[in-house]
């Protein structure tokens, strides 16, 4: 991928900030910075003086999955407001869950806004180009929800030093989906996936492979493209194969569309999906009786979960989805790492983050060697027009 940012530009910006300082940038969509500092983030805090950090929130606020970005933004801002002992200046950029848009957005917050840390992106395909920038320019990135293994790993298998995540990985999620179908008595499956989406394609592969390993048959394994709206050809194959489970590992808009056409054709099969289903815009009437893997349950009784759920409800008038829970966790992990390091130098904070132990909304988080948390998954069921908790599954 062509680089749009050079070290010469970064050096020029850094020199300009030293000479002129920078004013707090107003976040997209209105609002004021939270405890904004007078300039670029300080490398460390002296005794009695608050640390000052500049953070970019890079999320999809328009496009097909804008609810994902809205939940992520809102929860991150809530965590900013609750932070103590640190002054946070933030900027928000719309990445649209698109690789090029995400690259451009991250490029801007690094080169023009001078952030030292990035929370985002949500989608794996959009987090990948951001992770390349984070590594090159030593800006610490933590993705709340990007589940592709490639996010934190270079092509040679080495770990990206400046890239972390707050969510479990697709291989685990695919195994959870397959095990659930197996538990429900399914023996013959169809797997439908977007061939151009890294998250969807990867989750489809992991679900397929796990289902076969458990003794199941994948009779239909069919791809579509992002812009497809007519699935009659694929669903004809599904109907002819007489499958008893259909894996739909896509985001909620496409799941809604395919589920509607499944219902129209009268296909009776268990519908199973991943965390991309989790949205207030999921059409529950089309997915009744279906299951999906997720990152947390708002019904879990731990105090930290219930305090978060109640505060979020009071602030935003809605029950937080998994995107909100993971964004809150990611933001608090970043804040705790900065405080543990007593520094806002990403090269120091990354080491503190790698060593962190954090009790989050989505579970207790420590990091493995590839900056991935090892934690349980929540299985959710669509039942009578509601999403209800079914069970937890540990790795």
N, C-alpha and C positions, 0 to 999 in steps of 0.2 A: 504493500500500500504506500502511495506517495505521502511523504511527510510534508505537512504544511507549516511546520514550526521548526526553527533551527535554534541551535544553542546560542547563536549570535543574537537572535531576537530575545531569547530569555535573558541574556546578559544585559542587553540594552534596557529591557524593562526593569530589571533589578537595579541598574544604575539610576534610571529615572525615578524609581520609587525612593531611593535613598536621598536624591536631591530634592524632589518635590513632595513626596508623600503621596498617599492615595486616599480618596474619600470613600466611605462605605457605599457599596453599590446597593441600590434598591432592588429587592428580590422581584422576580417576574411575578405578575399577578398582584402586586401591591404588597404593603407591609413594610415594616422597618427591621433593620438588623437587630439581632438579639445581643444586647450588651456589646455593641460594636466598638472595636478598638480604633485608634486614630490612624493606623497604617497597616502595613503588611505584618503577618504573624511574626511575633518575636521568636527567636530560637529557643529561649528558655525564660522561665519566670524567676525573678529574684525574690528573696524572702519577703513575705507580706504583700507581694504584688501579683495580681491575677495573670495567668497565662492568657495570651491573645492568639486566637486561631482563626484563620480564614478558610471556610469550607464551601465547596461547591456541591449542590444537590442536582444531579443530572438524571432526569427521569422523563418518561413519556407523559406529557400533559395534553397532547392532542394525538389523533390517530386512533387505531382500532382498540388499543388497550389503555386508554387514558385513565380509567379508574385505577389501574395499577399505580400509575404515577401520582395520582392525587392522594391515594392512601399513603404512599411512601413519603411524599412531601409533608403531609399533615403530621404523621407520626414523628418524622425527623424534627420538625419545628417544635413539637411538644417536648421532645427530649432536650432540645436546645434551651427551651424556657426553664426546664427543671434543673439544668446544669448549675453547679456551684463551683466556685474557685477557678472559673475560666470565662473569659470574655470571647464571645463568638460573633464573627461577622460572616454572613453567608450570602451566596448568590445562587439563583435557581436558573437552570437551563432546560429547555424542552428538547428531548432527544428522540421522541416519537417511536421508540422501540425499533429504530432503523439504524443499521450499521453506519451509513455515511452521515446521517443526521447526528448520531451519537458522537462520532469522531469530530465533527465540526463543533458540537456543543462543548465537548471536553477540551478541544483545542482553544476555544474562546475563553473558558474559565481559567485555563492555565496561563495562556499568553496575555490576555487582556485584563482579566480580573485578578490574576496573581494568587490563586488559591494554592494551598499546600496539601489539601485533602479533598477527596471526592467521595461522596456517598452516591452509589449508582453503578451501573444502570440496573434496570429491572430485568430486561430480557437478555438472555445469553448472547444472542447474535449482536446486540448493541454493546454489551460489556466487553466483548473481545477487543474491538479497536481501542476502547478506552484503556484497557489493560496494557496495550502496547505503548500508549502515550505515558501512562503512569510509570512504566518501567524505564522508558527512555529519559524522562525528565524528573524522575525520582519524586513523584507526587503520590502519596499513599491513597490507594483506592480500596474501599470496602463495598462490595455489592451485597445488598440485602438478600436478593432472591435469584441471582443467576446460577443455575444448577449444573451447567455444562462443566465437565472436568477440565476442559481446556482453558477456562478463565484464569486459573492460577498456575498453569504449567506451560513452560516454553515448549517449542517443537522438539527440542532435544531431551525433554523429560525433566529438566531442572525446574525448580520452583521459582516463580516470579517473586522477587524480593518485596515488592511494594504493593502486592495485590492479595486481598483477603476476601472472604465472603462470610455471611451469617447463616446460610442455609445448607441443608444436606445436598448430596449430589444425585444426579439422574440415575446412575447405576443402582443405588439403593432404592430410589423411588420406583424405578422400573420393576425391581424385585418385589417391592411391596404390592404394586398393582397386580403382578402376576400371581403372587401368593393369595391375594384376596379372591381373584377369579377362581383359583384352584380350590380355595376354601368353600366357595359358593357352589362347587360341584361342576364348574365349567370344564369341558374337555376339548372343545373345538372353537378356535378364535378367529376373528378378523381384526387386523390392525390397520388403521387408516391414518395417514400422516402427511404433513406439508413437507415436500422434498426440499424446499428452499429455506427452511427454518431450522437452525442448528439445535435448538431446544427440542422441538417437536420430533425431528428426525432421530436425534440421539435417544430420547425417551421411548420412541417406538421400537428402536433396535433393542434396547435393554429389556423392555417388556416382552417382546417376542422371544428373545433368547432365554429369559428366565422361565417363561411359560412352557417352552419346549423342554427345558431342563427338568421341569416338574412333571413331565409326562404328557403335556398337552400338545395338541396339533394346531398349527397356524395355517388354516386353509386359505385365507385371503390376506395378502400383505400388499396394500395398494397405496400409491402416492398420488397427491394432488398438488396444485400450486396455490399460492397465496390468493390469487385473484379468482380462482374457481368458485362458482356458485351453484352449478348443477352437478349433483353427485349421483345421478340416476344410473350411469354406467357402472360405477363402483358398487353401488348398492344392489344392482342386479346380480353381481357376482356374489355379494354377501348373502342375498336371499337364496341363490342357487346352492350355495355351500351349506346352508342350514346350520349356521354357527350358533353357539349358545352364549358367547360373550363378544362384545365389540370394544376394542381399546380405542379411545379417542384422546390421544395425548397432546391436544392442542389448547390454544387460548379460548376463552369463553365465547367470543363472537363466532368463530368457526364451529365450535361445539354446538352452539345454539342452532346454527344453520343446518348442520348435518343431522342433528337429533330431530329437527322438524321433518326432514325428508325421510328419516328412518320411520318416524311415526306415520307419515303419509302412506308409505309403502306397506305398513302393517307388519314390519319385521319385529319379531319378539325375541329379544336377546338382552342379556345383562350389559349395561353400559358402564365402563370403567375409565377413569381419567386420572390426570395428575393435578398438580397445584395450579396449573393454568385455568382450571375451572373456577377458582375462588374469586368471585366478583359478585357485587349486588345486582349485576345485569345478567347473571346466569338465569336462563329461563327454566325454572324448577319444574314446571308442569310437563316439560318435554323430557325431563331426565329423572322422573320419579322412579325410585327403586335403584338408582345408580349410585356408584361409590367413587370417591376420589381421594388420593393421598394429599396431605396438607402438612403444614409446619407447626400448627398449634391448634388448640381448642379453646374458645372463649369460656368454655364450661369447666375447665380445669380449676381445681379448688385452691391451688397455691396462692398465697397472699399477693405475690408479685404479679401474678396473672390477673387476679380480680381487681387489684388497685389500678392496673393499666387499663383494663376494660372499662371500669367505671369512670376513670378520668377522661378517657377518650370519648366515651358516650356523652359525658357532660359538655365536653368542649366542641365536639363535632356533630352530635345528634345521631350517631350511628354506632353499631357494634363494629369494632375493628376487625378487618379481615386479616389474613395471614400476611399480606403485603405490609400492612401497618405494623403488625407484630414484629416482623423481621426488620423493618426499617428502624423501629424503636430500638431493637436489640443492636443493630449495626451502629447506630448513632451513639448509643451509650457505650458500646465497646470502644469506639473511637475516642470518645471523651475520657473514659477511664484510662485508656492507653496513653493519652497525652498527659494526664495527671500522674500516672505511674512513672512516666519518663521525665516529668517535670520539664518538658520541652515541647516546642511545636516544630522542631526539625524532623521532617518525615524519616530521615535516616536513623534517628534515635527512636521515634515513636513506633516504627515497624518492629523493632526488636522487643519493645514492651508489649505490643499486640501479639506477637508470636508466643509470648510467655504468659498471656493473660489467663485467668480463671474467672468466669463471669456467669452468674446465675441470671438467665434471661427469661423473657416471656416464652420463648420457644424451647427452653431447656437450659441445662448447664453446658456452657461452651468452653472448651479448650481447643487448641489447634494442633493438627497433625503437621507433619513435615512439609506438606503441600498447602498449608494455610486453609485447610478445610475443617469445619467443626464435625465432630462425630456425635450424633444425637438421634433421638427417636423421631418417628413420623406419626402424625395423627391421621387416622382414616375417618373420613366423613361420609355420611349417607344422606341422599336426598329422599325425604319421606314426607308425604302429605303437605307439599308446598313449603317445606323447611329444610335447612341443612342442619343435621344433628350429628353429634359425636358418636362414633362407633367404637373405636378402640385405638390404643397406641401400639406401635410396632417398633421394637428396638433393633439396631443393626445386628 
